[in-house]
Amino acid sequence: MKYNPFEIVKTFENQIAAYTGAPFAISVDSCTNALFLICKYLEVNEVTIPSQTYLSVPSSIIHAGGTVIFDKSIKANEWTGIYQLKPYPIFDAALRLTSGMFIPKAYMALSFHLKKNLPIGKGGMILCDDENAANWFKKARYEGRSEKPYKDDDIDFCGWNMYMTPEQASRGLFLLQNYPEFKMDVKEENGYRDLTELSVFKSNKTVY
C-alpha cells in the first residue's frame, strides 16, 4: 500500500495538540479508556472524584487497580467542563475542548462522543507533556505494539486494543476545519446522577 491510512490518525493528534497547547496528544477509542490508561500508567491508589459524574470514571479507576472515594460536597459537584481525579494530576476533560486548555504537567482525557464538542461518534484523546508517558500510551493502546511492522516488532508488555480508527480521525479533522477558537463547555442534560446511589458503589468511602 502506497499510503498508510493511519497517518491521518497522527495528523488528527497533531491538530488536537496544536489546538489545545499540549506537547503530546495520543488518540484512543474513548475517554473511558483514556482515563484507564492514565490511571494504569500512574499506578493510582486512592482516587477522590465528585460523586456526580459519569459511571465509567470510577470504573476506569477500579479496573486500573485503584480505589474510589466519592466526594459528595456541593463544591466538588459544582464542576463544569473539567475536574481533577485527586490527588493525581489527572483531569477528566470530557466536556471541554477549547484552545489552549492544556494544563502543564497534567494528564488530561478528552471525549469525542456524539454528545461532546467534537462529535465524531466515539473516540478519546490523552493530552500530556510527559514524553515517556506518551510513548507508553501509544504502545499500551495498541496491544503493546510499536509503530512498526508486526513482524519486525518485539513486544515487551501486554497492552490493550484501544486505538482510534482512521475513519474516526478523518471525521475529527473534517469537523476541526470550522471549529471555533474558543468553545463553551458542554453541559450534561439534567446533570449527572449521584453514583453513590448505585448498588455497585454502596460500599465505597465518601467524604463531604
N, C-alpha and C positions, 0 to 999 in steps of 0.2 A: 504494500500500500504506500502510495507516494506521500500522503498526508496522514498524520496521526490525529484522529478525531478528538483525542484527549487534550490536544493543545488548546482547544477552546476552553477547557476547564481551567487551565493555567491562566489564560487571558482573563477569564472572569475573576479568578482570585486576585490577579494583579490590579484589576479595576476596582474591586472592593477595597483592597489595601490602600490604593491611592485615594479613594474617596473618604475612607474613614480615618486615614492617617496612621494606619497600623503598618509596622515594618513587614509583618508576615500575615497572610490570610490563607487558611487551609480549609478547603471545602470538604464537607461531609454530606451525608444523606438526610440529616435532620438536626435541629437544635438539641434535641434529646441526646443524640449520640455525641454531639459536640461537648455537652456538659459531662457525659460519661467519660469521654477520653481525657478531658481536662482533669476530672477528679481522679481518674486512674493514674495519670502521669504524676500528679502532685501527692498521690497516696494519702488522700484525705482521711481524717479520723472523725471527730465530731464536727458536724456542719450545722450551723443555725441559719434557717431560712424563714421568710414570712409564712404564716400558716395559710394565707390566702394566695396561692399561686397555682400553676398548672401541675397536674398529677405526676407527669413524667419527671419533674425536677427531683423530688425526693427518691423516686425510683432509680434515677440515674446515680444518685449519691450512694444508695444502698447497693446497687449492682456493682459499683466500683469499689466496694469494700468499706464504705463509711457508714456512720450512723447519723440520723437526722434529729435535730432539735427544732421544734416549731416555735417561732416567736409569735405570740398572739396579741402583742401590744398594738394599740391603734397606730402608733408612729411607724412601726415596721410594715404594717399593712396598708399604709397610705402611699406606697411606692408607685411611681409611674415610669413606664418605659424600661427601667433597668433597676436591678438590686444586686447586692453582694451576697455571696454564699460565705458567710462569716465563719471563722476569721481569715479565710483564704482570699487571695487576690483573684477570685473567680466572680464573674458577673454574668448573670442571665440577662441578656440584652435582646430577648426575642421580640420585644415590642418597640424597638428603636432601630432606625437606620437613617443616620443623617451625617453630613460631612464633618470631619474632624472629631468624631465621637470617641476615638480610641483613648483609653486611659493607660499611661505608661506603666510598665511592669505588671500589667494585668493580663488575665486570660479571659476573653470575652466570647460568649456564644451567641451567634445570630440565628435568626429563623427566616426562612423564605417560604413558609407555609402559605397556603391560599388566603388566609385571613391576615397576613402580615403586610408590611410596607412594600416588599418586593415579592409579589405572589407568583413564584414560578411553579407552584403546586406542592412541592416538597423539597426540602434541602436545608442546609445549615452551613455555618462557617465559624471557624475559630480564629480570633484575632489575638496576636501576641507580639512581643518584641524579643522573645527568647528563641534564638536560632536552634539550640539543641532541642527544645520542646517542639518547634516547628518541624524539624526533621523526624522526630519520633511520631508526631501526629500523622505525617504523610505516610509513614510505614504502617502505623497501627490501623489506619482506616482501610488499608489495602492488604489485609491478611499477612502483614509483616513484610510485604514485598517492597523492594526498592523501585525506583523509576527506571528500570532497565528490563530487557527481555527476560522472561521467566527462566529460560534455560541457562542464562548467564548469572543468575542471582543466587545468593546464599542467604537463606532465611535464618535469622538468629533469635527470633521470638515469635510467638503466636499472636497474630493480630486479629482484626475483625473485618467483616465485609460491610463497610460504611462509606464507600466512596460516592462522590457525586457523578452522575452520568453526563455525557456531552449534551444530551437533549435538555437537561435541566440548566446547564451552564449557558447554553445558547439562548434559552428563554430569558435568563437573567441579564445577559448582555443586551438583548433586544430592549428589555424594559429600562435598563440603565441609560439608554440613549436620551430619553426625555425625563429622566429622574431629576427632581429639583435639588438645588444645593443644600437647602435646609428643609427637613421634613419633620412634621409633628409626630410624636409618639402615637402608636396605635393604642386604642383603649379596648379592653375586653368587655364585650357587651354584657351588662348586668354584673360585671365584676367576677372574680374567681371565688369559688366556694371555699369554705374553711376545711382544709384537708384533715384536720383532727376529728372531724365528724365521721370519717370513713373507718370502717372496721379494721382495715389493714394497718392503720396508723394509730389505733386506740392506745397502744402501749408505748408510743414514743414520748419522750420527755418534752415538756412545754415550758416556756418562760413567758413572762408578761412585762 
